[in-house]
Amino acid sequence: MEKKLQESIDRAIVLLGTSKEYSDYISIKLSILPSGCCCSSCLPETWRIINQFIAPCGPVGHEGDALIESGINKFVLESHESGLEIIALIDLIKKSSDCLKSIIQLIVVAIKAFSKEKRRQSVRIKILRRQVIKGVVEEENLIEIDFPISKDTERQLQSKLKNLIKKIP
């Protein structure tokens, strides 16, 4: 299994206080193309906007993480140089449309924040689904989004994420 994904899930298990089975989690990773550092030092405006959006859950610091929680809905947001990552318990997002809506809202906020960074003009965001199935990391490229993000692209993203959740075994 990919070590970095395992480490992310391990941190999420501690924050969520849930199952220790890697296959119980899904990772949604946002990365900037062409690749570049996505940490709070390199993208301060992005992380200011994200931290404002997730308040009072957070903030997420440099290469840090935070438990995002509202009632029974909870997931983990992590900051990596390679991008923003959301780790969620599959059963929870399948059962709670509010949890999925919160994840989608956060992704849209993050994409819009990325596009505001002065050094990030004319780039794309790549969104990957990563999951551990029978001890093997499976990745699926969900969508690549060009800046600026349109309402149509936002609807397309929401549809892809909703369909992704329906397809999870």
ABEGO torsion letter per residue (X at the ends): XBAAAAAAAAAAAAAAGBBABAAABBBBBBBBOBBBBABAAABAAAAAAAAAAAOABOBBBBGBBBBBBBEABBBBBBBBAAEBBBBBBAAAAAABAAAAAAAAAAAAAAAAAAAABAAABGBBBBBBBBBBBGGBBBBBBABBBBOBBBAAAAAAAAAAAAAAAAABX
